[in-house]
Amino acid sequence: MIDKEKYVQTKSFREIYKGLSNKTKKKTPKAEFVERIANVTCREPTTVRQWLSGTQRPDRLVQEVISKELGVPIDDLFPEPKAV
């Protein structure tokens, strides 16, 4: 059984909230990269991850946006898939 006197906090709802840390974990460089590309292309991070995994390929216009953002030629960023 819970002792209600011990269980009840002396802090208000607002005080508990204000006492929480504002610190957030730093994102990994890969997560920051995905977020950066998602923002510049106005796409979701899941879409960018699909591009990176090769399950999807961005259209030419999006490729140009990414190329400009990264300063790398499109042909280097998105080489044509090799025929099997």
C-alpha positions in Angstrom: 0.0 0.0 0.0 1.3 3.5 -0.9 1.8 6.0 1.9 -0.1 9.0 0.4 1.9 11.5 2.5 5.2 10.2 1.1 3.8 9.8 -2.4 2.4 13.4 -2.7 5.1 15.7 -4.0 5.6 19.2 -2.6 6.2 20.6 -6.1 3.5 21.9 -8.4 2.8 20.6 -11.9 4.6 23.7 -13.3 7.6 23.3 -10.9 8.0 19.7 -11.9 8.0 20.7 -15.6 10.4 23.6 -15.0 12.7 21.2 -13.2 13.2 19.0 -16.2 16.4 19.3 -18.2 16.4 21.2 -21.4 19.3 19.2 -22.6 18.8 16.9 -25.6 21.1 14.2 -26.9 23.2 15.4 -29.8 22.3 13.8 -33.1 24.8 11.6 -34.8 26.5 13.0 -37.9 24.5 10.5 -40.1 21.2 11.6 -38.5 22.1 15.3 -39.1 23.0 14.5 -42.7 19.6 12.8 -43.3 17.8 15.7 -41.6 19.8 18.3 -43.7 18.9 16.5 -47.0 15.3 16.1 -46.0 15.0 19.8 -45.2 16.7 21.0 -48.4 14.6 18.7 -50.6 11.3 19.1 -48.6 11.1 15.4 -48.1 10.7 13.2 -45.1 13.8 11.6 -43.5 12.3 8.2 -44.3 12.4 9.1 -48.0 16.0 10.2 -47.7 16.9 6.9 -46.0 15.3 5.0 -48.9 17.4 6.9 -51.3 20.5 6.0 -49.3 19.6 2.4 -49.1 18.9 2.2 -52.8 15.3 1.2 -52.5 14.2 4.4 -54.2 16.0 7.0 -56.3 15.3 10.8 -56.2 14.0 12.4 -59.4 16.4 14.6 -61.5 15.2 17.9 -60.0 15.8 16.6 -56.4 19.2 15.2 -57.5 20.1 18.8 -58.7 19.0 20.2 -55.3 21.2 17.7 -53.4 24.1 18.2 -55.8 24.0 22.0 -55.2 23.6 21.6 -51.4 26.6 19.2 -51.2 28.7 20.8 -54.0 29.2 17.4 -55.7 28.3 16.6 -59.3 25.1 14.6 -59.9 26.9 11.9 -61.8 29.2 11.3 -58.8 26.3 11.4 -56.3 23.9 9.2 -58.3 25.8 7.0 -60.7 23.7 5.0 -63.1 22.9 1.5 -61.8 25.0 -1.2 -63.4 23.1 -3.7 -65.5 23.3 -7.3 -64.3 
